[in-house]
């Protein structure tokens, strides 16, 4: 699977915002909503400190 990086997702969000696409408005808005959701998930994943998983107390 080819996932977008956080930087790529940030660029996509910026493009949709510059285009004036409203979230949830038509197929473009639906895609924008999905991209913003993926961006938030990727940002959370990249901010995790996997040392937190030591001792069985993993955030995942």
Beta strands, then each sheet from edge to edge (+ up, - down):
end
